Amino acid sequence: MDKSKQPKQKKQPKTIFGTTEKSNFILNMKAETLQNWIAALLAACVIVPQIVGFLVYGLNASPVFMSAGLYFTGFACILFFLIAMIKGRLSFKEDKILWVIAFMAVWAFISYYGVVLRVNSAADSQSSEIINTALSGEIGRYEGLLSLLAYFGIFCLAACVTREKTVSLIVDVIIGAGVVQALFAVFQHIPGLRFMPNFADLPTVALKDVMLSSGLSENPIVFGSFLTIVFSLALNGTVSEKNKTKSRIYCAAALLFWLVGFFTSSIVPIIGMFSAFIIVTLKIFFSKEPLSKNNAYSYAVLAVGMSVIFALIWIFQGIYIRDKAIAYYDAYFRLFIVTSYSYVNKQSLYDIGPEKSLYFIKEHPILGIGPDLLAKYQLTNPELAPCSIDRSYNEIVYTAATRGIPAAAAYIVFLFSAVKKAFGGFKAALKDNSDRYGAAIFTAIAAYIIQSFFSFSSVLCAPMFWLLCGLAFRKITDKIKE
């Protein structure tokens, strides 16, 4: 038979990994569709922790929802990041930060596997519990290996953003989440109401009806970290938003965040929000373009309002710093993940955490003791068990203790890279405001890093930090038209 007369075979459509044609939706996905998915997932990374926080701390649902919410959003981000990689949105060749993320992910796994080898060789009766903690995290914290991978996924997907309207959406969603939590915080602070009274009393210092605010966060300290982020974004919106109404809404939101920060009795929101205010003030003074009349008015109202709120709180309530009492109440009385609280120990929380962490850094300098295992390994040591604590209250020290010095070094490189990249947007805002959200992202990242020397990472707050770091590496090709 003449082969030239044979019917031509239909060209098979390109598929992924030799799978069915249905997989073509990935290869054929339009850039606009991909960006829509990215925007939706990043918004979910902000919204889901608020829902989870309400379920756990408002409706007394199982704390396991905290990790479930992060896994859902984080691993969905990883999936769509891989799709973006296939579509050529990011590459290891051009985007060097991906190598840092890859190292942190691999080292976190190596640290986890080191735990597996160590406890199995020791034939520890609690080996299964230790391994599970390293994987999924301590009860009520859930920052094990899986959560770390979810953080990395959120960062990587945020770095794939190309539309400025996506950045605008995310910033407004974060501020909106802040307003919701702040309103919860106001009700939590009303004496006699006992609304979500997780920190109404502080038995660690024999105080009753202190009515500390924690919003929908783990505790008042974590809430302070959250307030640092939302205040930074709202503050920048106050001085840069051209729309008069939106500028004043941002101003009101920032004042609300500043107010409820004093309801926490923690140093963290004071340090974080004041750092943000200093950065924005410096931006105003060094900017080549003066503030518009509307923005100048909003900034003046904000500055005066912050001063008045501080004075009123000082006069009628008092400024209290109770971080140590909060930390031990949270870890011992609420979560039962440490053994005891010592009433005679007069050390500061910021001495105790690093001191106990340094012990493990010396013992396990390369791989650390394992993700989220600081509390458990203190309980097995008679010398460290008294006044044990589950966090270092310094994120870099905690990383070194739990995942090793190489992991801490990589984390420092990551932070430096994020600040450097975000500062590029900050400089653009100083010059001609060509980067509408550059200053906001830089302020939030810088202020969060400053306060992280006195707080700890939380699955209900940290996703927003990693998201903002990812946005610092965004490559905008579609700007909002004026």
KENUSE-791033 format. One record per residue (C-alpha): x, z negated, y negated. Coordinates in nm, 3 decimals, decimal comma. Each point is the difference from the previous one (the first is absolute). Layout:
! KENUSE-791033
x  z  y
X  Z  Y .
...
! end
This chain:
! KENUSE-791033
x  z  y
0,000  0,000  0,000 .
0,128  0,093  -0,347 .
0,099  -0,329  -0,168 .
-0,056  0,154  -0,341 .
-0,369  0,028  0,075 .
-0,036  -0,362  0,105 .
-0,197  -0,212  -0,248 .
0,221  -0,206  -0,228 .
0,001  -0,371  0,072 .
-0,149  -0,214  -0,271 .
0,268  -0,200  -0,180 .
-0,035  -0,366  0,086 .
-0,051  -0,228  -0,298 .
0,279  -0,239  -0,082 .
-0,059  -0,349  0,131 .
0,186  -0,332  -0,004 .
0,189  -0,105  0,313 .
-0,178  0,274  0,196 .
-0,335  -0,174  -0,033 .
-0,339  0,158  -0,057 .
-0,093  0,208  -0,300 .
-0,179  -0,301  -0,144 .
0,338  -0,135  -0,108 .
0,018  0,286  -0,250 .
-0,180  -0,217  -0,256 .
0,337  -0,163  -0,067 .
0,200  0,318  -0,040 .
-0,271  0,175  -0,196 .
-0,100  -0,299  -0,214 .
-0,001  0,097  -0,365 .
0,222  -0,195  -0,237 .
-0,307  -0,115  -0,194 .
-0,163  -0,130  0,318 .
0,315  -0,187  0,098 .
0,020  -0,160  -0,343 .
-0,365  -0,105  0,028 .
0,078  -0,174  0,328 .
0,307  -0,165  -0,152 .
-0,203  -0,127  -0,297 .
-0,271  -0,138  0,230 .
0,247  -0,176  0,230 .
0,198  -0,153  -0,284 .
-0,322  -0,126  -0,158 .
-0,087  -0,150  0,339 .
0,338  -0,177  0,000 .
-0,122  -0,185  -0,309 .
-0,366  -0,047  0,090 .
0,034  -0,107  0,365 .
0,207  -0,315  -0,079 .
-0,272  -0,108  -0,243 .
-0,268  0,041  0,266 .
0,214  -0,176  0,259 .
0,076  -0,283  -0,243 .
-0,371  -0,050  -0,060 .
-0,078  0,002  0,373 .
0,274  -0,250  0,084 .
-0,015  -0,235  -0,300 .
-0,359  0,053  -0,111 .
-0,186  0,032  0,331 .
0,252  -0,187  0,220 .
0,057  0,297  0,229 .
0,297  0,006  0,234 .
0,337  0,032  -0,181 .
0,082  0,279  0,246 .
-0,194  0,231  -0,233 .
0,294  -0,030  -0,240 .
0,233  0,183  0,236 .
-0,272  0,237  0,123 .
-0,068  0,120  -0,354 .
0,369  0,064  -0,066 .
0,050  0,182  0,330 .
-0,299  0,223  -0,070 .
0,122  0,109  -0,342 .
0,374  -0,010  0,069 .
0,000  0,206  0,318 .
-0,250  0,247  -0,145 .
0,252  0,044  -0,283 .
0,275  0,066  0,254 .
-0,214  0,271  0,163 .
-0,067  0,180  -0,326 .
0,360  -0,044  -0,111 .
0,105  0,189  0,312 .
-0,251  0,271  -0,091 .
0,146  0,013  -0,351 .
0,348  0,032  0,154 .
-0,119  0,293  0,212 .
-0,143  0,156  -0,315 .
0,339  -0,043  -0,170 .
-0,110  -0,260  -0,253 .
0,302  -0,227  0,063 .
0,323  0,046  0,193 .
0,295  -0,215  0,099 .
0,229  0,259  -0,157 .
-0,149  -0,023  -0,349 .
-0,149  -0,348  0,002 .
0,286  -0,236  0,086 .
-0,221  -0,308  -0,026 .
-0,152  0,100  0,334 .
0,333  -0,081  0,165 .
-0,020  -0,354  -0,140 .
-0,357  -0,036  0,128 .
0,101  0,139  0,339 .
0,288  -0,248  0,021 .
-0,227  -0,293  -0,089 .
-0,254  0,111  0,262 .
0,262  0,046  0,272 .
0,172  -0,328  -0,085 .
-0,333  -0,185  0,007 .
-0,056  0,135  0,351 .
0,355  -0,095  0,105 .
-0,058  -0,350  -0,137 .
-0,323  -0,024  0,197 .
0,168  0,126  0,317 .
0,278  -0,252  -0,055 .
-0,266  -0,271  0,018 .
-0,128  0,146  0,328 .
0,348  -0,004  0,154 .
0,084  -0,345  -0,134 .
-0,311  -0,185  0,121 .
-0,011  0,179  0,336 .
0,362  -0,089  0,073 .
-0,067  -0,360  -0,095 .
-0,310  -0,015  0,222 .
-0,183  -0,184  -0,277 .
-0,343  -0,133  0,095 .
-0,127  0,120  -0,338 .
0,162  0,343  0,032 .
-0,330  0,187  0,008 .
-0,125  -0,173  -0,316 .
0,329  0,063  -0,181 .
0,002  0,370  0,093 .
-0,362  0,042  -0,106 .
0,073  -0,169  -0,333 .
0,296  0,231  -0,063 .
-0,227  0,296  0,069 .
-0,320  -0,094  -0,183 .
0,108  -0,293  -0,216 .
-0,066  -0,371  -0,040 .
-0,359  -0,124  0,000 .
-0,150  0,050  -0,345 .
0,302  0,201  -0,119 .
0,018  0,300  0,235 .
0,322  0,149  -0,139 .
0,156  0,097  0,330 .
0,152  0,333  0,096 .
-0,332  0,187  -0,010 .
-0,074  -0,110  -0,355 .
0,346  0,102  -0,118 .
-0,052  0,348  0,145 .
-0,337  0,016  -0,177 .
0,167  -0,085  -0,333 .
0,252  0,279  0,051 .
-0,282  0,243  0,076 .
-0,186  -0,092  -0,317 .
0,315  0,056  -0,206 .
0,071  0,338  0,159 .
-0,353  0,130  -0,052 .
-0,007  -0,116  -0,363 .
0,322  0,194  -0,058 .
-0,189  0,315  0,104 .
-0,237  -0,015  -0,299 .
0,012  0,309  -0,220 .
-0,311  -0,046  -0,216 .
-0,003  -0,220  -0,307 .
-0,370  -0,066  0,045 .
0,083  -0,167  0,334 .
0,237  -0,236  -0,183 .
-0,271  -0,066  -0,258 .
-0,251  -0,075  0,277 .
0,232  -0,239  0,181 .
0,092  -0,188  -0,318 .
-0,366  -0,047  -0,092 .
-0,092  -0,105  0,355 .
0,277  -0,263  -0,004 .
-0,114  -0,134  -0,338 .
-0,361  0,000  0,122 .
0,105  -0,198  0,307 .
0,177  -0,239  -0,235 .
-0,318  -0,055  -0,202 .
-0,196  -0,074  0,318 .
0,256  -0,253  0,121 .
0,026  -0,157  -0,345 .
-0,376  -0,052  -0,014 .
0,014  -0,171  0,339 .
0,286  -0,210  -0,139 .
-0,211  -0,113  -0,297 .
-0,278  -0,124  0,230 .
0,256  -0,170  0,225 .
0,126  -0,202  -0,295 .
-0,338  -0,136  -0,110 .
-0,020  -0,372  0,092 .
-0,288  -0,094  0,226 .
-0,086  0,358  0,093 .
0,224  0,002  0,308 .
-0,002  0,378  0,014 .
0,240  0,121  0,274 .
0,176  -0,339  -0,021 .
0,311  0,084  0,202 .
0,221  -0,178  -0,253 .
-0,248  -0,235  -0,164 .
0,207  -0,298  0,117 .
0,374  -0,052  0,045 .
0,050  -0,268  0,266 .
0,376  0,054  -0,013 .
0,004  -0,184  -0,332 .
-0,322  -0,198  0,053 .
-0,196  0,194  -0,261 .
-0,370  0,071  0,029 .
-0,210  0,252  -0,193 .
0,296  0,185  -0,152 .
-0,198  0,322  0,060 .
0,299  0,234  0,020 .
-0,081  0,370  -0,014 .
0,123  0,237  0,269 .
-0,240  0,291  -0,048 .
-0,022  0,196  0,325 .
0,368  -0,062  0,073 .
0,169  -0,229  0,253 .
0,076  -0,276  -0,247 .
0,053  -0,055  -0,375 .
0,366  0,110  0,025 .
-0,089  0,335  0,157 .
-0,280  0,035  -0,254 .
0,268  -0,038  -0,266 .
0,189  0,295  0,151 .
-0,320  0,203  -0,004 .
-0,070  -0,095  -0,363 .
0,350  0,117  -0,093 .
-0,081  0,352  0,121 .
-0,348  0,031  -0,150 .
0,103  -0,158  -0,332 .
0,293  0,242  -0,030 .
-0,224  0,302  0,047 .
-0,277  -0,129  -0,230 .
0,252  -0,092  -0,269 .
0,147  0,351  -0,001 .
-0,349  0,147  -0,011 .
-0,070  -0,214  -0,306 .
0,289  0,151  -0,199 .
-0,003  0,358  0,133 .
-0,360  0,099  0,069 .
-0,123  0,232  -0,274 .
-0,366  -0,060  0,073 .
-0,105  -0,290  -0,223 .
-0,255  -0,144  0,243 .
0,234  0,013  0,302 .
0,283  -0,155  -0,199 .
-0,219  -0,298  -0,086 .
-0,122  -0,031  0,358 .
0,362  -0,016  0,117 .
0,067  -0,261  -0,270 .
-0,291  -0,216  0,117 .
0,112  0,033  0,362 .
0,357  -0,102  -0,091 .
-0,127  -0,308  -0,183 .
-0,214  -0,092  0,301 .
0,303  0,029  0,230 .
0,209  -0,211  -0,238 .
-0,271  -0,268  -0,007 .
-0,049  -0,035  0,374 .
0,377  -0,009  0,051 .
-0,008  -0,354  -0,144 .
-0,270  -0,096  0,252 .
0,251  0,037  0,285 .
0,239  -0,282  -0,098 .
0,281  0,232  0,111 .
0,308  0,115  -0,188 .
-0,027  0,347  0,156 .
-0,271  0,157  -0,221 .
0,162  -0,147  -0,312 .
0,336  0,152  0,086 .
-0,146  0,331  0,113 .
-0,246  0,059  -0,282 .
0,235  -0,122  -0,273 .
0,268  0,237  0,133 .
-0,249  0,286  -0,021 .
-0,092  -0,094  -0,356 .
0,367  -0,002  -0,104 .
0,059  0,344  0,155 .
-0,303  0,153  -0,173 .
0,093  -0,160  -0,331 .
0,350  0,148  0,025 .
-0,157  0,338  0,076 .
-0,205  -0,022  -0,319 .
0,299  -0,088  -0,216 .
0,232  0,265  0,146 .
-0,253  0,281  0,035 .
0,066  0,303  -0,219 .
-0,374  0,046  -0,045 .
-0,174  -0,289  -0,180 .
-0,317  -0,143  0,145 .
-0,324  0,153  -0,115 .
-0,217  -0,215  -0,221 .
-0,236  -0,068  0,289 .
0,277  -0,098  0,243 .
0,173  -0,214  -0,262 .
-0,326  -0,186  -0,057 .
-0,050  -0,053  0,374 .
0,357  -0,127  0,039 .
-0,044  -0,242  -0,291 .
-0,324  -0,131  0,148 .
0,172  -0,040  0,336 .
0,301  -0,185  -0,141 .
-0,216  -0,236  -0,207 .
-0,242  -0,048  0,292 .
0,283  -0,091  0,238 .
0,131  -0,257  -0,250 .
-0,346  -0,152  -0,054 .
-0,067  -0,020  0,376 .
0,336  -0,169  0,058 .
-0,071  -0,254  -0,275 .
-0,350  -0,078  0,124 .
0,116  -0,040  0,358 .
0,281  -0,228  -0,116 .
-0,241  -0,218  -0,200 .
-0,304  -0,022  0,228 .
0,141  0,046  0,350 .
0,377  -0,029  -0,013 .
0,263  0,231  0,147 .
0,080  -0,111  0,354 .
0,262  0,138  0,240 .
-0,088  -0,100  0,356 .
0,160  0,274  0,208 .
0,153  -0,238  0,253 .
-0,328  -0,180  0,058 .
-0,183  0,333  0,031 .
0,255  0,145  0,242 .
-0,010  -0,298  0,235 .
-0,374  -0,039  -0,016 .
-0,033  0,367  0,090 .
0,250  -0,003  0,287 .
-0,070  -0,346  0,145 .
-0,354  -0,110  -0,082 .
-0,165  0,344  -0,004 .
0,192  0,218  0,248 .
0,175  -0,266  0,216 .
0,309  0,219  0,041 .
0,252  -0,270  -0,101 .
0,030  -0,354  0,131 .
-0,023  -0,235  -0,292 .
0,027  -0,058  -0,371 .
0,247  -0,262  -0,120 .
-0,124  -0,209  -0,291 .
0,347  -0,144  -0,055 .
0,180  0,335  -0,026 .
0,053  0,056  -0,372 .
0,160  0,344  0,032 .
-0,154  0,292  -0,180 .
-0,180  0,263  0,207 .
0,259  0,246  -0,129 .
0,275  -0,216  0,149 .
-0,167  -0,066  0,335 .
-0,089  0,360  0,085 .
0,343  0,157  -0,065 .
0,181  -0,299  0,155 .
-0,179  0,034  0,333 .
0,030  0,378  -0,014 .
0,376  -0,016  -0,055 .
0,034  -0,195  0,324 .
-0,146  0,292  0,194 .
0,192  0,258  -0,201 .
0,322  -0,168  0,114 .
-0,124  -0,020  0,360 .
-0,136  0,358  0,019 .
0,159  0,202  -0,283 .
-0,048  0,346  0,151 .
-0,349  0,013  0,153 .
-0,152  -0,315  -0,145 .
-0,229  -0,223  0,200 .
-0,272  0,265  0,016 .
-0,291  0,116  -0,219 .
-0,221  -0,289  -0,121 .
0,168  -0,257  0,226 .
0,136  -0,240  -0,263 .
-0,255  -0,271  0,076 .
0,019  0,019  0,378 .
0,378  -0,026  0,017 .
-0,002  -0,303  -0,228 .
-0,241  -0,175  0,234 .
0,245  0,038  0,289 .
0,282  -0,161  -0,199 .
-0,024  -0,381  -0,040 .
0,216  0,012  -0,313 .
-0,212  0,264  -0,174 .
-0,346  -0,102  0,120 .
-0,053  -0,276  -0,263 .
-0,146  0,153  -0,315 .
0,010  0,344  0,164 .
-0,140  0,295  -0,193 .
-0,096  0,350  0,113 .
0,133  0,194  -0,300 .
0,322  0,003  -0,203 .
-0,187  0,049  -0,329 .
0,257  0,265  -0,077 .
-0,074  0,337  0,159 .
0,362  0,117  0,027 .
0,113  -0,326  0,162 .
-0,300  0,012  0,235 .
0,086  0,356  0,102 .
0,358  -0,103  0,076 .
-0,114  -0,300  0,206 .
-0,261  0,184  0,205 .
0,144  0,353  0,032 .
0,369  -0,047  -0,079 .
0,238  0,064  -0,286 .
0,000  0,381  0,056 .
-0,378  0,001  -0,045 .
0,029  -0,207  -0,318 .
0,269  0,238  -0,131 .
-0,223  0,299  0,073 .
-0,290  -0,175  -0,173 .
0,218  -0,058  -0,309 .
0,097  0,369  0,002 .
-0,369  0,089  0,026 .
-0,094  -0,226  -0,292 .
0,283  0,135  -0,213 .
-0,103  0,359  0,080 .
-0,365  -0,071  -0,080 .
0,087  -0,167  -0,332 .
0,239  0,280  -0,091 .
-0,256  0,269  0,082 .
-0,280  -0,185  -0,180 .
0,224  -0,051  -0,303 .
0,016  0,377  -0,036 .
-0,374  -0,001  -0,063 .
0,044  -0,295  -0,235 .
0,257  0,193  -0,205 .
-0,232  0,300  -0,013 .
-0,270  -0,230  -0,138 .
0,244  -0,129  -0,262 .
0,089  0,350  -0,108 .
-0,329  0,185  -0,028 .
-0,239  -0,163  0,248 .
0,029  0,310  0,221 .
-0,037  -0,223  0,307 .
-0,339  -0,161  -0,054 .
0,045  -0,264  0,269 .
0,379  -0,031  0,015 .
0,017  -0,316  -0,210 .
-0,285  -0,164  0,193 .
0,160  0,063  0,338 .
0,343  -0,115  -0,118 .
-0,143  -0,317  -0,154 .
-0,197  -0,091  0,312 .
0,297  0,061  0,232 .
0,250  -0,186  -0,218 .
-0,231  -0,299  -0,063 .
-0,089  -0,023  0,371 .
0,369  -0,003  0,096 .
0,071  -0,277  -0,252 .
-0,278  -0,221  0,132 .
0,098  0,077  0,363 .
0,294  -0,239  -0,043 .
-0,261  -0,280  -0,007 .
-0,273  0,127  0,234 .
-0,042  0,190  0,324 .
-0,137  0,328  0,130 .
-0,362  -0,001  0,119 .
-0,203  0,258  0,190 .
-0,274  -0,042  -0,263 .
0,228  0,079  -0,296 .
0,323  0,170  0,111 .
-0,173  0,332  0,089 .
-0,061  0,054  -0,373 .
0,367  -0,060  -0,078 .
0,115  0,250  0,262 .
-0,261  0,245  -0,126 .
0,126  -0,026  -0,357 .
0,360  0,041  0,118 .
-0,110  0,318  0,176 .
-0,166  0,127  -0,318 .
0,333  -0,048  -0,179 .
0,132  0,283  0,220 .
-0,301  0,227  -0,053 .
0,052  0,362  -0,103 .
-0,284  0,086  -0,236 .
-0,089  0,369  -0,008 .
-0,358  -0,038  -0,120 .
-0,029  -0,201  -0,321 .
-0,316  -0,123  -0,168 .
-0,095  0,231  -0,285 .
-0,033  -0,172  -0,333 .
! end
